[in-house]
């Protein structure tokens, strides 16, 4: 007999003969092993496709929509920071490219000057030497300009690729909206007309249940009845 049935007996709500009936023989009870529900520590609840334990507890670390909201928020913030850094690098490359183009124009002006001087004064070797140095410097600077242009194109490609991050964020948000819609639908589907606070409490023990701690034995009932007769 459960504690609820004993309380009902004390309040004279049930028949005494029915309360003493036991669907399971006492001999079978004594022979049956006393199995206790296995307890698992919280750290044993791990997300794994092969894990056989029950689902993990509904903590903040395991709430799916909560986690997805954090992912979309942090992803958007980090992507914005990345775009800021990329934009800064791209602007610096454009400024460096503009400076290098000005340097190339300066070297080109020097080359034309030393060409004229070298042609008018062929015996002056310094003019020819400076002409060669300026031509070499111009070639090196032009190579750097080409390299800066290539890096600028690479930066633009990175920014184009980063656009997919926003698409991924939108896909996750769509999944969140579907999950929230399903959650609302399930709540409506399982809704009842009776408020949960007004529902009758479920029995702690039913015939055939094992491992219930609050079951009153027949000896306890006999002792209680004996105390009533005194």
C-alpha positions in Angstrom: 0.0 0.0 0.0 1.3 3.4 -0.9 1.4 6.4 1.4 -1.5 8.0 -0.5 -3.6 4.9 0.2 -2.6 4.9 3.8 -3.6 8.6 4.1 -6.9 7.8 2.5 -7.4 4.9 4.9 -6.8 7.3 7.8 -9.4 9.7 6.4 -11.9 6.7 5.9 -12.0 7.3 2.1 -11.4 3.8 1.0 -12.5 0.4 2.2 -10.2 -1.5 4.6 -10.5 -4.8 2.8 -9.5 -3.2 -0.5 -6.5 -1.6 1.1 -5.3 -4.9 2.4 -5.5 -6.6 -1.0 -2.1 -7.0 -2.6 -1.9 -7.8 -6.4 1.5 -9.3 -6.0 2.0 -12.3 -3.6 4.3 -11.6 -0.6 6.5 -14.6 -1.6 7.2 -13.2 -5.0 7.9 -9.8 -3.3 10.5 -11.3 -1.0 12.2 -13.2 -3.8 12.3 -10.3 -6.3 15.5 -8.4 -6.2 15.3 -4.8 -5.0 16.3 -2.9 -8.1 17.1 0.8 -7.6 17.1 3.3 -10.5 20.6 3.9 -11.8 21.8 7.4 -11.3 24.1 9.2 -13.6 26.3 12.2 -12.9 25.7 15.3 -14.8 29.1 15.1 -16.5 28.0 11.7 -18.0 25.4 13.5 -20.1 27.4 14.2 -23.2 26.2 15.0 -26.7 27.0 11.8 -28.7 25.2 10.0 -31.5 26.2 6.6 -30.0 25.5 7.5 -26.4 22.6 5.4 -24.9 21.9 7.7 -21.9 18.8 9.9 -21.8 19.0 13.4 -23.4 21.2 15.9 -21.5 19.5 18.1 -18.8 18.0 21.4 -20.1 20.7 23.7 -18.9 21.9 26.8 -20.7 24.7 24.8 -22.3 22.3 22.3 -23.8 19.3 24.5 -24.9 19.4 24.3 -28.7 17.8 27.6 -29.6 19.8 29.4 -26.9 23.0 28.0 -28.3 22.0 28.8 -31.9 21.2 32.4 -30.9 24.6 32.7 -29.3 26.2 31.3 -32.5 24.4 33.8 -34.8 25.2 36.8 -32.4 28.9 35.9 -32.0 29.3 35.1 -35.6 27.8 38.4 -36.7 30.0 40.3 -34.3 33.2 38.5 -35.3 32.4 38.9 -39.0 31.9 42.6 -38.5 35.3 42.8 -36.8 36.9 40.9 -39.7 35.3 43.2 -42.3 36.7 46.2 -40.4 40.2 44.7 -40.4 40.0 43.8 -44.1 38.7 47.2 -45.0 41.6 48.8 -43.2 44.2 46.6 -44.9 42.6 47.3 -48.3 42.7 51.1 -47.7 46.3 50.9 -46.7 47.2 48.9 -49.8 45.5 51.4 -52.0 47.4 54.3 -50.3 50.7 52.4 -50.8 49.8 51.7 -54.4 49.1 55.4 -55.0 52.4 56.4 -53.4 54.3 53.8 -55.5 52.8 55.2 -58.7 54.0 58.6 -57.8 57.5 57.2 -57.2 57.4 55.5 -60.6 56.5 58.8 -62.2 59.4 60.5 -60.4 61.8 57.8 -61.6 60.4 58.1 -65.2 61.1 61.9 -65.1 64.7 61.2 -63.9 65.2 58.7 -66.6 64.2 61.1 -69.3 66.5 63.8 -67.8 69.5 61.5 -67.7 68.8 60.3 -71.2 69.0 63.8 -72.5 72.1 64.5 -70.4 73.8 61.3 -71.5 73.1 62.0 -75.2 74.4 65.5 -75.0 77.4 64.6 -72.8 78.4 61.1 -73.8 81.8 61.4 -72.1 80.2 62.0 -68.7 79.8 58.5 -67.3 77.9 59.7 -64.2 74.9 60.6 -66.3 74.8 57.1 -67.9 75.3 55.5 -64.4 72.4 57.5 -62.9 70.3 56.6 -65.9 70.8 52.9 -65.3 70.1 53.2 -61.5 66.9 55.0 -62.1 65.7 52.5 -64.7 66.5 49.7 -62.3 64.7 51.5 -59.4 61.7 52.1 -61.6 61.5 48.4 -62.5 61.6 47.4 -58.9 58.9 49.9 -57.9 56.7 48.8 -60.7 57.0 45.2 -59.5 55.9 46.3 -56.0 53.0 48.2 -57.6 51.9 45.0 -59.3 52.2 43.0 -56.1 50.1 45.6 -54.2 47.4 45.4 -56.9 47.4 41.6 -56.6 47.0 41.8 -52.8 44.2 44.3 -53.3 42.4 41.8 -55.6 42.9 39.1 -52.9 41.4 41.3 -50.3 38.3 41.8 -52.5 38.0 38.1 -52.9 38.2 37.6 -49.2 35.4 40.1 -48.7 33.3 38.3 -51.3 33.9 35.0 -49.5 32.9 36.5 -46.2 29.5 37.4 -47.7 28.7 33.7 -47.3 28.9 34.1 -43.5 25.8 36.3 -43.6 24.0 33.6 -45.7 24.9 31.0 -43.1 23.6 33.2 -40.3 20.3 33.6 -42.2 20.1 29.9 -42.6 20.6 29.3 -38.9 18.0 32.0 -38.1 15.6 30.2 -40.4 16.2 26.9 -38.4 15.6 28.8 -35.2 12.3 30.2 -36.4 11.2 26.7 -37.5 12.2 25.2 -34.1 10.3 27.9 -32.3 7.3 27.4 -34.5 7.4 23.7 -33.8 7.7 24.4 -30.1 4.7 26.6 -30.1 2.7 24.1 -32.2 3.6 21.2 -29.7 2.6 23.4 -26.8 -0.8 24.1 -28.4 -1.1 20.4 -29.4 -0.6 19.1 -25.8 -2.6 22.0 -24.2 -5.4 21.0 -21.8 -8.5 22.7 -20.5 -7.6 22.0 -16.8 -4.9 24.2 -15.2 -1.9 22.1 -14.1 -2.1 23.4 -10.6 -5.7 22.0 -10.3 -4.8 18.5 -11.5 -4.9 15.5 -9.2 -1.4 14.4 -8.2 -0.2 11.2 -9.9 0.1 8.1 -7.7 3.6 7.3 -6.5 3.1 3.5 -6.8 0.9 1.4 -9.0 0.6 -2.4 -9.0 3.6 -3.9 -10.8 5.9 -0.9 -10.1 9.3 -1.6 -8.8 11.9 0.5 -7.0 9.3 2.8 -5.3 10.5 4.0 -2.0 7.2 5.1 -0.3 5.3 1.8 -0.2 3.7 0.8 3.1 4.1 -2.9 3.9 1.4 -5.2 5.3 3.2 -5.3 8.6 3.0 -1.6 8.9 -0.8 -1.7 8.2 -1.3 -4.4 10.9 0.7 -2.4 13.4 -1.4 0.7 12.6 -4.7 -1.2 13.0 -3.5 -2.7 16.3 -2.8 0.8 17.6 -6.4 1.8 16.7 -7.9 -1.1 18.8 -6.0 -0.1 22.0 
